[in-house]
Amino acid sequence: MSMTRREWLKTTAGVLGAAALLPRSACAAERERIVVWRNWSGAQTCIPAARLAPANEEALAAAIRNAVGAVRPVGSAHSFAPLVPTDGSLISLGNLSGLISHDPQKLQAEIWGGTPMSQLGEPFKKIGQALPNMADIDYQTLAGAISTSTHGSGVKFGSYSSNVVGLRLITANGDALDCDAQNHPDVFSAARVSLGALGVVTRVRLQNRSSFRLHRRDWMQDTEELIEDMPRLMRENDHFEINSILHSDLSLATAQNETHDPATLPKEQGGDRDKVALLRGINTHYRDSPRIQAALLSFAGKHLMSFPEARDDSYKVFPSVRDVRFNEMEYSIPAAAGPACLREILKKIREQNLDSFIPIEYRYVRADDIPLSMFQGRDTCTISIHQYYEMDYHEYFAQIEPIFWKYDGRPHWGKLHSLNARLLAPLYPKWKDFLAARESLDPGGKFLNAHLRSIFGIDATAPGSKS
Ligand SMILES: Cc1cc2nc3c(=O)[nH]c(=O)nc-3n(C[C@H](O)[C@H](O)[C@H](O)COP(=O)(O)OP(=O)(O)OC[C@H]3O[C@@H](n4cnc5c(N)ncnc54)[C@H](O)[C@@H]3O)c2cc1C
């Protein structure tokens, strides 16, 4: 007898759920049959004792309550930092996906936390709504994206977390906590960016806007000219960013603006494989001849790469297809420091001839008031560096990271960095508010792994206590 995909998923969820309830020795036996978990870049791995995909919130609450060892929620595994790895239970909301309800007057919508961002555009369009801004990709889940303060670019636009007006958290003891600005406001404030350390977010209520079309234009220009002109470019475009080509004087500029023109230029869904291959080829063959390398990169950027214009529904235009894997470090610095920081990074890469070829991404994000948000209390410039996934990133990232520190940088929670609680705490004025919320919701440290213990300064030998 054949099974539908849904029946298969439900059965699988049940079997995996049962594995979580087995005694430790039985779990060890099960482990032999459990597939290794890897993040998108492949740099983070773990072998969880159980992988759970509960069919509903009741099953999720029972799984959390009965779990032996740590519990880590996982979305689409698109974080570079080791937020997810655990040898305990990995919980996915793959079965809790889609639009739950909406309010046409307030332009708000309630969505299951496991919904991939790529599955929001069409249902939102049907109810006349849209996300005000989007990140570079749409592969993340909604709960995963808000948990790390995922963002796009635009001086008037905050992160996804800043659009959250309510959410439901399933806590360490299996309780469902509905919170917003009126109900459990302290938990709500902290839970908008929580790294999965407060519980599992099952439902999210978003403040959307009316659906709209977006016009996207890309062009190559001298990096220094773009930096000089940045205040105007940021002011005059809804969404603006640059991607600076390493070891060259060129950057790709991208401007995206709301348009009322018809959707006559559908976005091509091509990925970045060919362009990255070209940059990689030049890097491989001409690294030791910087002048030739710079000249070839300039020629390639101006004459061999094309970037078709797009004018289509916003959710089709915002996201890119990233089919070349990499590892990434991103820091958020005060907006005014952006140009100086970018110049210093590019200079360092040139002078040290650092071995990398994936462009640097430079964006702006509006300030918010969320305790653990990288954008808390300040308008921000974000700068990201990348390393091709087959190349070691440690040396390159270690050379650049101190430059971010000089500019009062806060690391993106979902990306690679080397900071621990001692260095992170002074960067966040509301740090203690978050720690207090975490301690009250999960005193036993059920939702912690080694990385989170290091970030929050919590000793592994004394769950819940500060080291
Ligand atoms: C190619 C690429 C492009 C990217 N572009 C951007 C970008 O433009 N802007 C940006 O800001 N970031 C970007 N990122 C980073 C990415 O958006 C974040 O790391 C995001 O958190 C990943 O979401 P995810 O669904 O994959 O979650 P995961 O990586 O699986 O998990 C992220 C965090 O969320 C927690 N979590 C997941 N589900 C839940 C839940 N239901 N309840 C509670 N906690 C949960 C996890 O425990 C973990 O702490 C990019 C990453 C990649 C690989």
The ligand as a Gaussian input file, in Angstrom:
#p B3LYP/6-31G(d) Opt

LIG

0 1
 C       23.286000      31.868000       1.600000
 C       22.894000      32.603000       2.856000
 C       22.436000      33.920000       2.764000
 C       22.080000      34.619000       3.926000
 N       21.636000      35.897000       3.787000
 C       21.325000      36.612000       4.900000
 C       20.861000      37.956000       4.801000
 O       20.687000      38.495000       3.719000
 N       20.622000      38.626000       5.959000
 C       20.802000      38.058000       7.184000
 O       20.597000      38.734000       8.198000
 N       21.187000      36.763000       7.304000
 C       21.442000      36.044000       6.193000
 N       21.826000      34.727000       6.320000
 C       21.816000      34.104000       7.655000
 C       20.450000      33.445000       7.941000
 O       19.392000      34.260000       7.529000
 C       20.276000      33.224000       9.447000
 O       21.345000      32.526000       9.984000
 C       18.942000      32.544000       9.787000
 O       18.821000      32.490000      11.185000
 C       18.824000      31.132000       9.215000
 O       17.502000      30.675000       9.363000
 P       17.177000      29.109000       9.385000
 O       15.704000      28.937000       9.209000
 O       18.059000      28.396000       8.461000
 O       17.519000      28.757000      10.895000
 P       18.689000      27.827000      11.520000
 O       19.984000      28.286000      10.945000
 O       18.330000      26.400000      11.375000
 O       18.591000      28.273000      13.025000
 C       18.920000      29.601000      13.376000
 C       18.570000      29.855000      14.836000
 O       17.154000      29.857000      14.978000
 C       16.774000      28.946000      15.981000
 N       15.462000      28.420000      15.613000
 C       15.109000      27.801000      14.464000
 N       13.798000      27.487000      14.510000
 C       13.323000      27.917000      15.705000
 C       12.055000      27.880000      16.346000
 N       10.974000      27.354000      15.761000
 N       11.951000      28.408000      17.582000
 C       13.008000      28.968000      18.203000
 N       14.225000      29.025000      17.645000
 C       14.380000      28.517000      16.402000
 C       17.876000      27.899000      16.004000
 O       17.921000      27.214000      17.225000
 C       19.090000      28.774000      15.786000
 O       19.486000      29.370000      16.988000
 C       22.168000      33.991000       5.191000
 C       22.604000      32.654000       5.272000
 C       22.958000      31.966000       4.114000
 C       23.415000      30.537000       4.207000

